[in-house]
Amino acid sequence: MLRLSHALSLLALLAALATAQDKYPDTFDQLDMKALLSDKARIEAAIQCLDEDGDGACRPAGKLLKSVLAEIVKTDCAKCTETQKEKVGSFFAHVSQHYPEQMKKLLDKYDPSKEYRAKYAQKWAADGIKV
């Protein structure tokens, strides 16, 4: 029979495992953001990927980002690792500063009610994302 302390330890371990599984895959964790952000063609391709309805032209990292972007906007990247938060934030900060019209289109697509722009505006602005 399990002792109470063993049972509590097992529950804590299971909770930790469940929490770890609530993160996004590490597909874009290794992405070199400096190289990406210095390559206008790659940035524009990523924006196009996120904006279009299909994902045939998307690279693997773009495809993954596109599949979770609505949730990322809704939750302010709650399931992101710290690395993912930094990379997603730097990408959208760059897009919002250098491609403001495309950023507006993306925000309109992934936050049509503007609810999350209002909710996270200060946090996003602190990260350099203009909404």
TIKE-749241 format. One line per field, with one value per atom (N, C-alpha, C, O, CB): residue number from 1; residue in one letter; atom name; z negated, y negated, x negated. Coordinates in nm, 2 decimals, m for minus. Glycine has a CB too. Layout:
! residues N
k <- NUM	...
r <- a	...
a <- CA	...
up <- Z	...
north <- Y	...
east <- X	...
! end
This chain:
! residues 131
k <- 1	1	1	1	1	2	2	2	2	2	3	3	3	3	3	4	4	4	4	4	5	5	5	5	5	6	6	6	6	6	7	7	7	7	7	8	8	8	8	8	9	9	9	9	9	10	10	10	10	10	11	11	11	11	11	12	12	12	12	12	13	13	13	13	13	14	14	14	14	14	15	15	15	15	15	16	16	16	16	16	17	17	17	17	17	18	18	18	18	18	19	19	19	19	19	20	20	20	20	20	21	21	21	21	21	22	22	22	22	22	23	23	23	23	23	24	24	24	24	24	25	25	25	25	25	26	26	26	26	26	27	27	27	27	27	28	28	28	28	28	29	29	29	29	29	30	30	30	30	30	31	31	31	31	31	32	32	32	32	32	33	33	33	33	33	34	34	34	34	34	35	35	35	35	35	36	36	36	36	36	37	37	37	37	37	38	38	38	38	38	39	39	39	39	39	40	40	40	40	40	41	41	41	41	41	42	42	42	42	42	43	43	43	43	43	44	44	44	44	44	45	45	45	45	45	46	46	46	46	46	47	47	47	47	47	48	48	48	48	48	49	49	49	49	49	50	50	50	50	50	51	51	51	51	51	52	52	52	52	52	53	53	53	53	53	54	54	54	54	54	55	55	55	55	55	56	56	56	56	56	57	57	57	57	57	58	58	58	58	58	59	59	59	59	59	60	60	60	60	60	61	61	61	61	61	62	62	62	62	62	63	63	63	63	63	64	64	64	64	64	65	65	65	65	65	66	66	66	66	66	67	67	67	67	67	68	68	68	68	68	69	69	69	69	69	70	70	70	70	70	71	71	71	71	71	72	72	72	72	72	73	73	73	73	73	74	74	74	74	74	75	75	75	75	75	76	76	76	76	76	77	77	77	77	77	78	78	78	78	78	79	79	79	79	79	80	80	80	80	80	81	81	81	81	81	82	82	82	82	82	83	83	83	83	83	84	84	84	84	84	85	85	85	85	85	86	86	86	86	86	87	87	87	87	87	88	88	88	88	88	89	89	89	89	89	90	90	90	90	90	91	91	91	91	91	92	92	92	92	92	93	93	93	93	93	94	94	94	94	94	95	95	95	95	95	96	96	96	96	96	97	97	97	97	97	98	98	98	98	98	99	99	99	99	99	100	100	100	100	100	101	101	101	101	101	102	102	102	102	102	103	103	103	103	103	104	104	104	104	104	105	105	105	105	105	106	106	106	106	106	107	107	107	107	107	108	108	108	108	108	109	109	109	109	109	110	110	110	110	110	111	111	111	111	111	112	112	112	112	112	113	113	113	113	113	114	114	114	114	114	115	115	115	115	115	116	116	116	116	116	117	117	117	117	117	118	118	118	118	118	119	119	119	119	119	120	120	120	120	120	121	121	121	121	121	122	122	122	122	122	123	123	123	123	123	124	124	124	124	124	125	125	125	125	125	126	126	126	126	126	127	127	127	127	127	128	128	128	128	128	129	129	129	129	129	130	130	130	130	130	131	131	131	131	131
r <- m	m	m	m	m	l	l	l	l	l	r	r	r	r	r	l	l	l	l	l	s	s	s	s	s	h	h	h	h	h	a	a	a	a	a	l	l	l	l	l	s	s	s	s	s	l	l	l	l	l	l	l	l	l	l	a	a	a	a	a	l	l	l	l	l	l	l	l	l	l	a	a	a	a	a	a	a	a	a	a	l	l	l	l	l	a	a	a	a	a	t	t	t	t	t	a	a	a	a	a	q	q	q	q	q	d	d	d	d	d	k	k	k	k	k	y	y	y	y	y	p	p	p	p	p	d	d	d	d	d	t	t	t	t	t	f	f	f	f	f	d	d	d	d	d	q	q	q	q	q	l	l	l	l	l	d	d	d	d	d	m	m	m	m	m	k	k	k	k	k	a	a	a	a	a	l	l	l	l	l	l	l	l	l	l	s	s	s	s	s	d	d	d	d	d	k	k	k	k	k	a	a	a	a	a	r	r	r	r	r	i	i	i	i	i	e	e	e	e	e	a	a	a	a	a	a	a	a	a	a	i	i	i	i	i	q	q	q	q	q	c	c	c	c	c	l	l	l	l	l	d	d	d	d	d	e	e	e	e	e	d	d	d	d	d	g	g	g	g	g	d	d	d	d	d	g	g	g	g	g	a	a	a	a	a	c	c	c	c	c	r	r	r	r	r	p	p	p	p	p	a	a	a	a	a	g	g	g	g	g	k	k	k	k	k	l	l	l	l	l	l	l	l	l	l	k	k	k	k	k	s	s	s	s	s	v	v	v	v	v	l	l	l	l	l	a	a	a	a	a	e	e	e	e	e	i	i	i	i	i	v	v	v	v	v	k	k	k	k	k	t	t	t	t	t	d	d	d	d	d	c	c	c	c	c	a	a	a	a	a	k	k	k	k	k	c	c	c	c	c	t	t	t	t	t	e	e	e	e	e	t	t	t	t	t	q	q	q	q	q	k	k	k	k	k	e	e	e	e	e	k	k	k	k	k	v	v	v	v	v	g	g	g	g	g	s	s	s	s	s	f	f	f	f	f	f	f	f	f	f	a	a	a	a	a	h	h	h	h	h	v	v	v	v	v	s	s	s	s	s	q	q	q	q	q	h	h	h	h	h	y	y	y	y	y	p	p	p	p	p	e	e	e	e	e	q	q	q	q	q	m	m	m	m	m	k	k	k	k	k	k	k	k	k	k	l	l	l	l	l	l	l	l	l	l	d	d	d	d	d	k	k	k	k	k	y	y	y	y	y	d	d	d	d	d	p	p	p	p	p	s	s	s	s	s	k	k	k	k	k	e	e	e	e	e	y	y	y	y	y	r	r	r	r	r	a	a	a	a	a	k	k	k	k	k	y	y	y	y	y	a	a	a	a	a	q	q	q	q	q	k	k	k	k	k	w	w	w	w	w	a	a	a	a	a	a	a	a	a	a	d	d	d	d	d	g	g	g	g	g	i	i	i	i	i	k	k	k	k	k	v	v	v	v	v
a <- N	CA	C	O	CB	N	CA	C	O	CB	N	CA	C	O	CB	N	CA	C	O	CB	N	CA	C	O	CB	N	CA	C	O	CB	N	CA	C	O	CB	N	CA	C	O	CB	N	CA	C	O	CB	N	CA	C	O	CB	N	CA	C	O	CB	N	CA	C	O	CB	N	CA	C	O	CB	N	CA	C	O	CB	N	CA	C	O	CB	N	CA	C	O	CB	N	CA	C	O	CB	N	CA	C	O	CB	N	CA	C	O	CB	N	CA	C	O	CB	N	CA	C	O	CB	N	CA	C	O	CB	N	CA	C	O	CB	N	CA	C	O	CB	N	CA	C	O	CB	N	CA	C	O	CB	N	CA	C	O	CB	N	CA	C	O	CB	N	CA	C	O	CB	N	CA	C	O	CB	N	CA	C	O	CB	N	CA	C	O	CB	N	CA	C	O	CB	N	CA	C	O	CB	N	CA	C	O	CB	N	CA	C	O	CB	N	CA	C	O	CB	N	CA	C	O	CB	N	CA	C	O	CB	N	CA	C	O	CB	N	CA	C	O	CB	N	CA	C	O	CB	N	CA	C	O	CB	N	CA	C	O	CB	N	CA	C	O	CB	N	CA	C	O	CB	N	CA	C	O	CB	N	CA	C	O	CB	N	CA	C	O	CB	N	CA	C	O	CB	N	CA	C	O	CB	N	CA	C	O	CB	N	CA	C	O	CB	N	CA	C	O	CB	N	CA	C	O	CB	N	CA	C	O	CB	N	CA	C	O	CB	N	CA	C	O	CB	N	CA	C	O	CB	N	CA	C	O	CB	N	CA	C	O	CB	N	CA	C	O	CB	N	CA	C	O	CB	N	CA	C	O	CB	N	CA	C	O	CB	N	CA	C	O	CB	N	CA	C	O	CB	N	CA	C	O	CB	N	CA	C	O	CB	N	CA	C	O	CB	N	CA	C	O	CB	N	CA	C	O	CB	N	CA	C	O	CB	N	CA	C	O	CB	N	CA	C	O	CB	N	CA	C	O	CB	N	CA	C	O	CB	N	CA	C	O	CB	N	CA	C	O	CB	N	CA	C	O	CB	N	CA	C	O	CB	N	CA	C	O	CB	N	CA	C	O	CB	N	CA	C	O	CB	N	CA	C	O	CB	N	CA	C	O	CB	N	CA	C	O	CB	N	CA	C	O	CB	N	CA	C	O	CB	N	CA	C	O	CB	N	CA	C	O	CB	N	CA	C	O	CB	N	CA	C	O	CB	N	CA	C	O	CB	N	CA	C	O	CB	N	CA	C	O	CB	N	CA	C	O	CB	N	CA	C	O	CB	N	CA	C	O	CB	N	CA	C	O	CB	N	CA	C	O	CB	N	CA	C	O	CB	N	CA	C	O	CB	N	CA	C	O	CB	N	CA	C	O	CB	N	CA	C	O	CB	N	CA	C	O	CB	N	CA	C	O	CB	N	CA	C	O	CB	N	CA	C	O	CB	N	CA	C	O	CB	N	CA	C	O	CB	N	CA	C	O	CB	N	CA	C	O	CB	N	CA	C	O	CB	N	CA	C	O	CB	N	CA	C	O	CB	N	CA	C	O	CB	N	CA	C	O	CB	N	CA	C	O	CB	N	CA	C	O	CB	N	CA	C	O	CB	N	CA	C	O	CB	N	CA	C	O	CB	N	CA	C	O	CB	N	CA	C	O	CB	N	CA	C	O	CB	N	CA	C	O	CB	N	CA	C	O	CB	N	CA	C	O	CB	N	CA	C	O	CB
up <- 0.00	0.00	0.00	m0.07	m0.12	0.08	0.09	m0.04	m0.09	0.21	m0.08	m0.19	m0.14	m0.02	m0.27	m0.23	m0.19	m0.13	m0.03	m0.31	m0.18	m0.13	0.01	0.10	m0.22	0.03	0.17	0.27	0.38	0.16	0.22	0.31	0.35	0.46	0.24	0.25	0.28	0.37	0.46	0.15	0.35	0.44	0.59	0.68	0.39	0.60	0.73	0.80	0.91	0.72	0.72	0.78	0.82	0.93	0.67	0.74	0.78	0.91	0.99	0.67	0.92	1.04	1.16	1.27	1.02	1.15	1.26	1.30	1.42	1.22	1.20	1.23	1.31	1.40	1.10	1.27	1.33	1.48	1.57	1.26	1.50	1.63	1.72	1.84	1.63	1.66	1.74	1.78	1.89	1.66	1.68	1.71	1.82	1.91	1.59	1.82	1.92	2.06	2.16	1.89	2.06	2.19	2.24	2.36	2.17	2.16	2.20	2.27	2.29	2.08	2.31	2.38	2.53	2.57	2.33	2.62	2.76	2.79	2.72	2.84	2.91	2.95	2.97	3.00	3.08	2.97	2.98	3.12	3.15	2.90	3.22	3.36	3.39	3.46	3.44	3.33	3.37	3.26	3.26	3.40	3.16	3.05	3.10	3.05	2.94	3.20	3.26	3.37	3.43	3.30	3.41	3.52	3.49	3.38	3.54	3.58	3.57	3.60	3.72	3.66	3.50	3.52	3.58	3.66	3.39	3.55	3.61	3.76	3.84	3.55	3.81	3.95	4.01	4.12	3.97	3.95	4.00	4.01	4.12	3.91	3.91	3.91	4.00	4.03	3.77	4.04	4.14	4.28	4.37	4.10	4.30	4.44	4.48	4.44	4.44	4.55	4.59	4.66	4.63	4.68	4.75	4.82	4.72	4.74	4.92	4.62	4.53	4.44	4.41	4.44	4.40	4.32	4.40	4.35	4.27	4.52	4.61	4.63	4.64	4.74	4.65	4.67	4.54	4.55	4.71	4.43	4.30	4.28	4.24	4.18	4.32	4.31	4.40	4.36	4.34	4.52	4.62	4.57	4.58	4.76	4.51	4.45	4.35	4.35	4.39	4.26	4.15	4.20	4.14	4.05	4.31	4.36	4.45	4.45	4.44	4.53	4.62	4.55	4.44	4.73	4.62	4.56	4.56	4.46	4.64	4.67	4.67	4.61	4.57	4.81	4.60	4.55	4.64	4.59	4.41	4.77	4.86	4.88	4.90	4.99	4.86	4.88	4.75	4.75	4.95	4.64	4.51	4.49	4.52	4.40	4.43	4.38	4.25	4.20	4.35	4.20	4.08	3.96	3.89	4.04	3.93	3.82	3.84	3.74	3.79	3.96	3.99	3.98	3.93	4.13	4.03	4.02	3.88	3.84	4.09	3.79	3.65	3.59	3.52	3.57	3.61	3.56	3.60	3.52	3.60	3.73	3.78	3.71	3.69	3.93	3.68	3.62	3.48	3.43	3.63	3.41	3.27	3.25	3.14	3.19	3.36	3.34	3.28	3.20	3.48	3.32	3.25	3.10	3.02	3.32	3.06	2.92	2.85	2.74	2.90	2.92	2.87	2.84	2.74	2.97	2.94	2.92	2.81	2.72	3.05	2.80	2.70	2.56	2.46	2.73	2.54	2.41	2.38	2.28	2.40	2.47	2.46	2.44	2.36	2.34	2.53	2.53	2.41	2.36	2.57	2.34	2.21	2.22	2.13	2.16	2.34	2.35	2.41	2.43	2.44	2.43	2.48	2.37	2.26	2.55	2.41	2.32	2.32	2.41	2.37	2.24	2.23	2.37	2.42	2.12	2.42	2.55	2.66	2.74	2.59	2.66	2.76	2.74	2.84	2.75	2.62	2.59	2.65	2.72	2.44	2.63	2.68	2.83	2.89	2.63	2.89	3.04	3.11	3.20	3.09	3.05	3.11	3.09	3.18	3.04	2.97	2.94	3.03	3.08	2.80	3.05	3.14	3.28	3.35	3.13	3.33	3.47	3.48	3.58	3.50	3.39	3.41	3.38	3.43	3.32	3.30	3.28	3.41	3.45	3.16	3.47	3.60	3.71	3.78	3.65	3.72	3.82	3.79	3.88	3.81	3.66	3.63	3.66	3.69	3.48	3.65	3.67	3.82	3.86	3.59	3.89	4.03	4.13	4.25	4.05	4.09	4.18	4.11	4.09	4.22	4.07	3.99	4.06	3.99	3.96	4.19	4.26	4.25	4.23	4.40	4.27	4.26	4.12	4.10	4.32	4.02	3.88	3.85	3.78	3.79	3.90	3.88	3.94	3.88	3.94	4.06	4.12	4.04	4.02	4.26	3.99	3.90	3.77	3.73	3.87	3.71	3.59	3.62	3.54	3.53	3.73	3.77	3.79	3.77	3.89	3.85	3.87	3.75	3.73	3.97	3.66	3.54	3.42	3.31	3.51	3.42	3.31	3.37	3.36	3.22	3.44	3.52	3.43	3.47	3.60	3.30	3.21	3.14	3.07	3.11	3.16	3.10	2.94	2.87	3.13	2.89	2.75	2.69	2.58	2.72	2.75	2.70	2.72	2.64	2.76	2.83	2.85	2.73	2.68	2.98	2.69	2.58	2.45	2.36	2.57	2.43	2.31	2.28	2.17	2.31	2.39	2.38	2.43	2.45	2.45	2.47	2.54	2.46	2.52	2.55	2.33	2.25	2.25	2.26	2.11	2.23	2.23	2.36	2.37	2.19	2.47	2.60	2.63	2.69	2.71	2.59	2.62	2.54	2.60	2.57	2.42	2.35	2.42	2.40	2.21	2.50	2.58	2.71	2.79	2.59	2.74	2.87	2.98	3.09	2.91	2.94	3.05	3.05	2.95	3.01	3.17	3.18	3.23	3.33	3.28	3.16	3.20	3.25	3.29	3.09
north <- 0.12	0.00	m0.12	m0.13	0.00	m0.22	m0.34	m0.43	m0.44	m0.43	m0.48	m0.57	m0.70	m0.73	m0.58	m0.78	m0.92	m1.00	m1.07	m0.99	m1.00	m1.08	m1.03	m1.11	m1.07	m0.90	m0.84	m0.88	m0.92	m0.69	m0.88	m0.91	m1.06	m1.10	m0.88	m1.15	m1.29	m1.32	m1.40	m1.37	m1.24	m1.26	m1.22	m1.28	m1.18	m1.11	m1.06	m1.16	m1.19	m0.92	m1.22	m1.32	m1.44	m1.50	m1.36	m1.48	m1.60	m1.57	m1.66	m1.64	m1.45	m1.41	m1.41	m1.46	m1.27	m1.35	m1.35	m1.49	m1.52	m1.27	m1.58	m1.72	m1.79	m1.86	m1.80	m1.76	m1.82	m1.77	m1.85	m1.79	m1.64	m1.59	m1.65	m1.68	m1.43	m1.66	m1.72	m1.86	m1.91	m1.71	m1.94	m2.08	m2.08	m2.17	m2.14	m2.00	m1.99	m1.96	m2.02	m1.89	m1.88	m1.84	m1.95	m1.95	m1.71	m2.05	m2.16	m2.27	m2.38	m2.22	m2.24	m2.34	m2.30	m2.19	m2.34	m2.40	m2.37	m2.29	m2.30	m2.50	m2.22	m2.15	m2.24	m2.36	m2.06	m2.19	m2.28	m2.30	m2.33	m2.22	m2.29	m2.30	m2.43	m2.43	m2.30	m2.55	m2.67	m2.72	m2.83	m2.78	m2.63	m2.67	m2.70	m2.78	m2.57	m2.62	m2.63	m2.73	m2.75	m2.49	m2.79	m2.89	m3.00	m3.06	m2.94	m3.04	m3.15	m3.28	m3.31	m3.13	m3.35	m3.47	m3.58	m3.66	m3.52	m3.59	m3.70	m3.68	m3.77	m3.70	m3.55	m3.52	m3.55	m3.60	m3.38	m3.50	m3.52	m3.67	m3.71	m3.45	m3.75	m3.89	m3.97	m4.09	m3.94	m3.92	m3.99	m3.95	m4.01	m3.97	m3.86	m3.81	m3.85	m3.79	m3.66	m3.96	m4.02	m3.91	m3.91	m4.14	m3.83	m3.73	m3.63	m3.59	m3.66	m3.59	m3.49	m3.55	m3.48	m3.43	m3.67	m3.74	m3.75	m3.72	m3.88	m3.80	m3.81	m3.68	m3.67	m3.88	m3.57	m3.44	m3.39	m3.33	m3.34	m3.42	m3.39	m3.46	m3.41	m3.41	m3.59	m3.67	m3.61	m3.60	m3.82	m3.58	m3.53	m3.39	m3.37	m3.50	m3.31	m3.18	m3.20	m3.14	m3.11	m3.30	m3.32	m3.39	m3.37	m3.41	m3.46	m3.53	m3.45	m3.46	m3.65	m3.36	m3.28	m3.17	m3.13	m3.21	m3.13	m3.03	m2.89	m2.82	m3.02	m2.85	m2.72	m2.73	m2.84	m2.67	m2.62	m2.63	m2.56	m2.51	m2.57	m2.55	m2.48	m2.55	m2.48	m2.47	m2.68	m2.75	m2.77	m2.83	m2.89	m2.72	m2.74	m2.64	m2.53	m2.72	m2.70	m2.61	m2.54	m2.58	m2.70	m2.44	m2.37	m2.46	m2.45	m2.26	m2.55	m2.64	m2.73	m2.76	m2.72	m2.78	m2.87	m2.79	m2.85	m2.93	m2.67	m2.59	m2.56	m2.57	m2.45	m2.53	m2.52	m2.64	m2.64	m2.47	m2.76	m2.88	m2.91	m2.96	m3.00	m2.89	m2.92	m2.84	m2.88	m2.90	m2.71	m2.62	m2.66	m2.62	m2.48	m2.73	m2.77	m2.92	m2.97	m2.72	m3.00	m3.15	m3.20	m3.29	m3.21	m3.15	m3.20	m3.18	m3.27	m3.13	m3.06	m3.03	m3.12	m3.17	m2.89	m3.14	m3.23	m3.37	m3.43	m3.23	m3.42	m3.56	m3.56	m3.65	m3.60	m3.45	m3.45	m3.44	m3.49	m3.33	m3.36	m3.34	m3.41	m3.39	m3.19	m3.50	m3.56	m3.46	m3.48	m3.66	m3.36	m3.26	m3.18	m3.15	m3.33	m3.15	m3.07	m2.94	m2.90	m3.06	m2.87	m2.74	m2.75	m2.64	m2.65	m2.87	m2.88	m2.86	m2.90	m3.02	m2.81	m2.81	m2.95	m3.03	m2.70	m2.98	m3.11	m3.14	m3.25	m3.12	m3.04	m3.06	m3.09	m3.18	m2.93	m3.02	m3.05	m3.18	m3.25	m2.94	m3.23	m3.36	m3.47	m3.56	m3.38	m3.45	m3.55	m3.55	m3.66	m3.51	m3.43	m3.43	m3.47	m3.55	m3.28	m3.43	m3.48	m3.63	m3.70	m3.41	m3.68	m3.82	m3.90	m4.01	m3.85	m3.85	m3.93	m3.93	m4.03	m3.87	m3.82	m3.81	m3.91	m3.99	m3.67	m3.91	m4.00	m4.15	m4.24	m3.96	m4.17	m4.31	m4.36	m4.47	m4.31	m4.28	m4.32	m4.34	m4.44	m4.21	m4.25	m4.26	m4.39	m4.46	m4.14	m4.41	m4.53	m4.66	m4.76	m4.53	m4.66	m4.78	m4.80	m4.92	m4.78	m4.69	m4.71	m4.67	m4.71	m4.62	m4.61	m4.57	m4.60	m4.51	m4.42	m4.72	m4.76	m4.72	m4.67	m4.90	m4.73	m4.69	m4.54	m4.50	m4.74	m4.47	m4.32	m4.28	m4.18	m4.25	m4.35	m4.32	m4.34	m4.26	m4.40	m4.45	m4.48	m4.37	m4.32	m4.62	m4.32	m4.21	m4.09	m4.02	m4.18	m4.06	m3.94	m3.95	m3.85	m3.91	m4.07	m4.09	m4.08	m4.02	m4.22	m4.13	m4.13	m3.98	m3.94	m4.21	m3.90	m3.76	m3.68	m3.60	m3.70	m3.70	m3.61	m3.67	m3.61	m3.59	m3.80	m3.86	m3.96	m4.08	m3.94	m3.90	m3.98	m4.07	m4.18	m3.90	m4.03	m4.11	m4.22	m4.31	m4.02	m4.22	m4.31	m4.29	m4.38	m4.45	m4.19	m4.16	m4.15	m4.20	m4.04	m4.07	m4.03	m4.15	m4.16	m3.90	m4.22	m4.34	m4.44	m4.49	m4.41	m4.45	m4.54	m4.48	m4.55	m4.57	m4.35	m4.28	m4.28	m4.30	m4.14	m4.26	m4.25	m4.36	m4.35	m4.12	m4.47	m4.59	m4.63	m4.65	m4.70	m4.65	m4.70	m4.60	m4.64	m4.74	m4.47	m4.37	m4.36	m4.35	m4.23	m4.36	m4.35	m4.47	m4.46	m4.33	m4.59	m4.71	m4.70	m4.75	m4.84	m4.65	m4.63	m4.54	m4.55	m4.58	m4.45	m4.35	m4.41	m4.34	m4.22	m4.53	m4.60	m4.57	m4.61	m4.55	m4.51	m4.48	m4.59	m4.63	m4.34	m4.66	m4.77	m4.71	m4.63	m4.87	m4.74	m4.69	m4.80	m4.78	m4.62
east <- m0.08	0.00	m0.09	m0.19	0.10	m0.05	m0.13	m0.12	0.00	m0.09	m0.22	m0.22	m0.17	m0.19	m0.35	m0.12	m0.07	m0.18	m0.16	m0.01	m0.30	m0.41	m0.45	m0.48	m0.53	m0.45	m0.48	m0.37	m0.40	m0.49	m0.25	m0.13	m0.14	m0.12	0.00	m0.17	m0.19	m0.30	m0.29	m0.20	m0.41	m0.53	m0.49	m0.53	m0.65	m0.42	m0.38	m0.29	m0.30	m0.31	m0.19	m0.10	m0.18	m0.15	0.00	m0.28	m0.36	m0.44	m0.45	m0.46	m0.49	m0.57	m0.47	m0.51	m0.63	m0.36	m0.26	m0.22	m0.20	m0.14	m0.20	m0.16	m0.28	m0.25	m0.13	m0.40	m0.51	m0.52	m0.55	m0.64	m0.50	m0.50	m0.39	m0.42	m0.49	m0.28	m0.16	m0.19	m0.16	m0.03	m0.26	m0.29	m0.40	m0.39	m0.34	m0.49	m0.60	m0.54	m0.58	m0.71	m0.44	m0.37	m0.28	m0.24	m0.30	m0.25	m0.17	m0.24	m0.19	m0.10	m0.37	m0.45	m0.45	m0.42	m0.60	m0.48	m0.48	m0.61	m0.71	m0.48	m0.60	m0.72	m0.84	m0.82	m0.70	m0.96	m1.08	m1.12	m1.24	m1.19	m1.03	m1.06	m1.14	m1.24	m0.93	m1.10	m1.17	m1.26	m1.31	m1.07	m1.29	m1.38	m1.52	m1.60	m1.38	m1.56	m1.70	m1.71	m1.82	m1.74	m1.60	m1.60	m1.69	m1.68	m1.46	m1.78	m1.87	m1.80	m1.78	m2.00	m1.75	m1.67	m1.75	m1.69	m1.61	m1.88	m1.96	m1.96	m1.95	m2.10	m1.98	m1.99	m1.85	m1.84	m2.03	m1.74	m1.61	m1.58	m1.53	m1.51	m1.60	m1.56	m1.65	m1.61	m1.57	m1.76	m1.84	m1.81	m1.88	m1.99	m1.72	m1.69	m1.55	m1.45	m1.71	m1.54	m1.41	m1.32	m1.20	m1.43	m1.38	m1.30	m1.24	m1.12	m1.38	m1.31	m1.26	m1.15	m1.05	m1.37	m1.17	m1.07	m0.94	m0.83	m1.12	m0.95	m0.83	m0.76	m0.64	m0.87	m0.84	m0.79	m0.71	m0.61	m0.90	m0.77	m0.71	m0.57	m0.47	m0.80	m0.58	m0.45	m0.35	m0.23	m0.48	m0.39	m0.29	m0.24	m0.12	m0.36	m0.32	m0.28	m0.17	m0.07	m0.40	m0.20	m0.10	0.03	0.13	m0.16	0.02	0.14	0.22	0.35	0.09	0.17	0.25	0.33	0.30	0.15	0.43	0.52	0.46	0.47	0.65	0.39	0.32	0.18	0.14	0.32	0.12	m0.02	m0.12	m0.23	m0.02	m0.09	m0.18	m0.31	m0.41	m0.11	m0.32	m0.44	m0.52	m0.62	m0.42	m0.47	m0.53	m0.65	m0.64	m0.42	m0.75	m0.86	m0.81	m0.71	m0.99	m0.88	m0.83	m0.80	m0.70	m0.93	m0.90	m0.88	m0.76	m0.68	m1.01	m0.74	m0.63	m0.50	m0.40	m0.64	m0.50	m0.38	m0.34	m0.22	m0.40	m0.44	m0.41	m0.35	m0.25	m0.53	m0.42	m0.38	m0.24	m0.15	m0.48	m0.21	m0.08	0.03	0.14	m0.08	0.00	0.09	0.13	0.23	0.04	0.04	0.07	0.08	0.10	m0.04	0.07	0.07	0.19	0.18	0.05	0.31	0.43	0.43	0.47	0.56	0.38	0.37	0.26	0.28	0.34	0.15	0.04	0.10	0.07	m0.08	0.17	0.23	0.33	0.33	0.30	0.41	0.52	0.46	0.52	0.61	0.35	0.29	0.16	0.10	0.27	0.12	m0.01	m0.12	m0.21	m0.01	m0.12	m0.22	m0.24	m0.35	m0.36	m0.13	m0.13	m0.20	m0.26	0.01	m0.19	m0.25	m0.39	m0.45	m0.16	m0.44	m0.57	m0.68	m0.66	m0.59	m0.79	m0.91	m0.96	m0.92	m1.02	m1.05	m1.12	m1.18	m1.18	m1.22	m1.25	m1.32	m1.22	m1.24	m1.40	m1.10	m1.00	m0.94	m0.91	m0.89	m0.92	m0.86	m0.96	m0.91	m0.84	m1.09	m1.18	m1.18	m1.18	m1.32	m1.18	m1.19	m1.06	m1.06	m1.22	m0.95	m0.82	m0.81	m0.77	m0.70	m0.84	m0.84	m0.93	m0.89	m0.88	m1.05	m1.15	m1.10	m1.12	m1.29	m1.04	m0.99	m0.88	m0.88	m0.94	m0.78	m0.67	m0.70	m0.64	m0.55	m0.80	m0.85	m0.91	m0.88	m0.96	m0.99	m1.05	m0.94	m0.94	m1.15	m0.85	m0.74	m0.66	m0.63	m0.65	m0.62	m0.54	m0.61	m0.55	m0.50	m0.75	m0.82	m0.86	m0.86	m0.95	m0.88	m0.93	m0.82	m0.83	m1.04	m0.71	m0.60	m0.47	m0.39	m0.61	m0.44	m0.33	m0.19	m0.10	m0.32	m0.18	m0.06	m0.03	0.08	m0.06	m0.14	m0.13	m0.10	m0.02	m0.26	m0.16	m0.13	0.02	0.08	m0.22	0.07	0.21	0.30	0.39	0.25	0.26	0.34	0.33	0.43	0.29	0.21	0.20	0.28	0.35	0.05	0.28	0.35	0.50	0.58	0.32	0.55	0.69	0.73	0.84	0.71	0.64	0.67	0.67	0.77	0.57	0.58	0.56	0.63	0.64	0.42	0.67	0.74	0.85	0.84	0.64	0.95	1.04	1.13	1.17	1.14	1.15	1.23	1.15	1.20	1.30	1.02	0.92	0.92	0.86	0.96	0.98	0.98	0.84	0.81	1.07	0.76	0.63	0.53	0.44	0.58	0.55	0.46	0.48	0.39	0.49	0.61	0.64	0.59	0.53	0.79	0.61	0.57	0.42	0.37	0.62	0.34	0.19	0.11	m0.01	0.15	0.18	0.11	m0.01	m0.12	0.21	0.00	m0.11	m0.23	m0.34	m0.07	m0.20	m0.30	m0.37	m0.49	m0.23	m0.29	m0.35	m0.43	m0.54	m0.24	m0.39	m0.46	m0.60	m0.70	m0.38	m0.60	m0.72	m0.82	m0.94	m0.69	m0.76	m0.84	m0.88	m0.95	m0.77	m0.84	m0.87	m0.77	m0.80	m1.01	m0.66	m0.56	m0.46	m0.39	m0.48	m0.45	m0.35	m0.22	m0.21	m0.41	m0.11	0.02	0.11	0.22	0.09
! end
